């Protein structure tokens, strides 16, 4: 927590904490003034010493209350949140003060318990954040859903809900939430959050290739290593022109591996047209033929080749469906692309990326 953030919490306590000269003895007043000075200079040891002196000197109920109020302010200012919370709880501070302090102290169970008794949007936020920190994503999902029901679907709540759903493995919920976010704001930044999270997940190479195509299309591909990985996958799957475009976008590289990859892409592009014709002629290789045509931006011929692979109903039929949909979207046929994406089998390992492409087509 930053010093400025600590001061915001402390500011809510200082009015009650500041000692009134007529209400306390000189010994208590002197110690409380010393605590104030130590808090302002961020002197934790000085705060502890001054509060100890004030507690030792306090004899009346009012002096004890003033001392604990000052302890709450001073300990907060120097980041000793557990001490601050304990002091304020002893004098009956409201839950709106105690919950955040226990949260900052890392006493998350206590923070949740207090915040739930408090109510209100700020306390609901604290509960959701605490569950996230505790590694309890399912509880965080429930908390963010409660926030949304009570206070509306604010983007920050949806973003955090999506994060909790992703961590819990709730793919259906995650996609539904990100769909809401992207429909409201289909900017590159919004896509970047979604696609970068998915990029780190294990998936088959064809799905990862389709993901990289979507990242390139949405303007979210920007790291040199990503362009290199995209190029490698494109080459493996017979999309030499796509590989070359990715490498060109990255600006190339002087290391031997980059040069070797660029040479392979260049050689592949030189023969890609002939390869497309040859591979598309046989249903067993038509998927790779479609990939070659896709790389050449010949979407009509790519679609015909993918249709041949789909009709053969071989092991690459769903791969062909996804890339047929991509070809349709790239060719300006959004509705046709969405229709194809809907046909992708749940068990193929390609459904998630098909749904994302469908989402892109629906909001572009």
N, C-alpha and C positions, 0 to 999 in steps of 0.2 A: 504493500500500500504506500502511495506517495506521501510526502510531508503535507502537501496541499490537501489531500484527502483526509489525512489525520486531523488537520486543523478544522475541516468542515465538521467532523464529528465533535471535536473539542469545542467548537463555537456554540454548539447546542447545549453545552454543559456550563460554560464559563459564567453566564449570568447568575445561575443558581450557586455556583461554586465560589464566586468572589466573596471574600470575608467582609462582613460589615463591622466597622471598628467598634461600634457601641454594643454589638451582640456577642462578642467574644473577649476573653481576657487578653492582656498584652502578650502573654507567652504564646497563646494559640494564634493570635493575629500575626505575630512576627513569623511563626513557623509557616503559616499559610501564605504569607507574602513571599517567603523564601521559596516555597513550592511553585508559586506563580512564576517567579524569576527563573527558576531552574527549568520549568516547562518551556518557557519562551526561548531559552538557550539550548533546548534539546539535551539537557543534562539529566539522564536517567538516574544516575547515582544520587545526584543532588535532590531530585524529586523524592526518591525513596527515603533519603535521610530526613528531609523536611516533613514529609507526611508522618514518618515515625515520631518525630518530635511533637507534631501537632496532636497525634493520637495520645501520646503520653501525657500531654498537658491538658487535654480536653476533659472536663469534669461534668458539665451540664449536657442535657439532651441536645440543646441547640448547638453547642460547640462540637459535639460529636457528629451531628448532622452536617454542619458546615465543613468539618474535616473530611468526611467521606465524599461529599460533593466535590470538594477540591481534589481529592484523590482521583475521582473519576475523570475530571478535566486534565489533571497533570499527567496521570499515567497514560491517558489516551494520547496526549501530545507527544510522548516519548515512545509510543508504540508498545506499551505494556498493557495490552487489551484485557487479559485475564484479570490482572489486578484492578483495572478500571471497572470492569464489569462486576467483580465481587464487591467493590466498595459501593457502587451505585445500587446494586441489588439489596445491600444491607439497609439502605435508607429508602427503599420502595420506589426506585426509579421506574418509569414506564417501560413497557415491553418494546416500544419503538426505539429506545436507547439501548436496551440490554441485548436484544437480538443481534444487531450489527456488531456489537463489541465481542460477543461470544463467537460470532462468525470469524471476525478478524483474529481472534485468539486461537482459532483452529478447534474450538470445542463445538463441533458442528451438530452433534446430537442435541446439545442444550440449546444451540441457536435455533434449530428447527422447532423444538418444543415450544420455545418462547414465541417465535414468529407465528406459529400456528394459532396460538392463543390471542395474538394481537390483531390479526386480520388486516385488510387493506392491501393495496397493490405493492407497496414497498416490501411488506412482509412476505407476500407471495413470491416476489422475485428472490428474496433471500432464501426461502425454502427450496426453490428450484435450483439456485446456484449451489446451495449446500449439498443437495443430493448429487449434483454433478461432480463436485469436489470429492465426495465420499465414494465415487465409483458405483453409484446406484442409478444407472440410466433409466431403468423402468420407472422408478419413483420420480425421477426428473421429468420424464415424459408426462406423467400424471399431473405434476405440478405446473408444467408449461401449458398443458391443455386447460387447466383450471384458470391460469392467468389469461389465456386467450378468450375463454368463455366470459370471464368477468370484465375484461378491459379491452377486448377487441384484438384482432389479428395484426398486431404491430410487427413490422419486419424483424425487429430484434428478437421477439419472442418466437417467431417462426424459425429464424436461423438457429436459435438454441434448441428448439424442439427437434429440428432436423438433425442437429449434432447428436442429441441424446438417442434419437431413433437409429441413427447410423451405428452408434456404439453398442446399442442393444441388439443389433442384427435384424431390426424391423425394416426390411427393404421396402415392403409395401407402404408402410407409413412414411418412411423417408422420402420415397418418390412422390407420394401425395403432397407432402409438405413442401418439397422443393418445387413441385409443379405450381403450387400456389404462389411461391416467391417469384419464380421466373415469369409466370403470367402477369404478375404485377410489375415486374422490372426485369426484362430480358436483356440486361446490359452485359457486356463482357465480364465485368467484375462479378456479377451474380453467377454467371456460368462458370467462372474460374473457381469459385468456392466449391461448387458442386463437382465439377469434373476433376479437379485436383485431388479431392478426397477419394474419388473412385479410382483414380490413376494408381494409387498405392495398393489396391486390392488385387488378389490373385484372380486371374481370368485367362481364358484360353487366348491364343495369339490372335485369332480372327476377331474376337471381341475387343481386344486391346487395339488392334488396327482400326476398327470402326470407331473406337473412342478417340484415337488420335485424329482421325478424319474430322470428328465433331469438334475437337479442340481447335484444329486449324480453321474450321469453318466459323466458329464463334469468336475467333481472335484471342483464345486463351492459351495458346501454345507459345511460350516465349523463352524457355530455358534451352541453351545449346544441347544439353544431354537429351532433352525431349525430342528435339528435331532429329538427333542422331538415332534414337530408339525408333522413332516413327519411320525413318528411312530404312532401317534394318528390317522392320516388320513388313514394310511395303515391298522390299526386294524379295523377301522370302515368299510373299504371296503373289508375286508376278506383277507388281505395280511399280515398274521401274521409273516411269515418268513422275509418279507421286513421290518416290524416294528422291529423285533429283530436285523436285520443287521444294521438298522439305530441307534438303541440304543447302540449296541456294538461299532459302529464307534465313538459314542459320549463318550464312556468310562463309561457309566452308571452314577449313582448318588446316594447319600446317603439319600436324602430327601424322605419322604413317597410317594409322587406322582410318583417320578421316579421308586421307588421300585415296586409300584403297577402296573405301566405301563410295567415294565420288566417282572413281574409275568404274566400279561395278555398275553404278547407276547409269553412267554415260553409255556404257556398253549395252546395258539392258534397253535403254531408250532407243538405240540404233536399230535394234531388231524387234522392238515391241510390236510394231504393226504386223509384221509377218507372224510373230508368235500368237497374236490375237486371232488371226485368221485360222491358223493351224489348230490351236487349242479349242476354239469355239466349235469346230467341226465335229468333235466327239463329245457325247454327253458326259463321259467319264472325266473329261478335262475342261468341260464348258465353264465351270466356275472360275478357273484360272484365266480362261479366255475372256470372260466378263471382266475380271480384274484388270487385264491388259487394256481392254477398251475403256474401262473407267479411268485408268491412268492417262489415257490419251484424250480424255474428255469427250469421247464418242458415246454419249449416254444411250442413244437408241440401240446401237449394236451391243453395248454392254447389257442392256435389258434383255435383248433377244438371247444372248448367251446364258444369262442367269436363268431365264425361263427354261432353257433346255436342261440346265442342271437341276432345277426344281422339279421338272416333269419326270426326270429319271429317278427322283426320290432317293438319291444316294445319301451317304453320310454328310455331304456338304450342302444338302438342300436348304437348311436353315441359314447357313452362311450366305448362300446365294440370295435368300430372301432379304436378309439385312442389307447386303450390298446392292441389290436391285432397288430397295427403298432409297438408299443413299443416292444412287444414280438418278432416280426419279426426282428427288428433292433438289439435287444439284442442277438437274435439267429444267427446273421450274415447275415440276408436276407434284405439288405438295400433297394434294388429296390422294393421288395414286400412291405416293410414298407412304403415307399414313396407313392406307389400306393394306399395303404389303407388310409393314411393321407389325400390324395386328395379327398377322398369320404366323408369326414366329413362335415356335414351340417353347413352352416354359422350361422343358428339360434339356434344351439344346446348349445352354450356357450363353445364349445370345439375346435372351429376352430383355434383360435390363438395358443393354445398350440400344436395342430396338425401341424400347419405350422412351429413352432419352432423345433419340433421333425423331421420334414421333412428336415429342414435346417441342423440340426445336422447330419442326415443320409447322406446328400449330401456332407458334408465336412470332415467327420471323416476319 
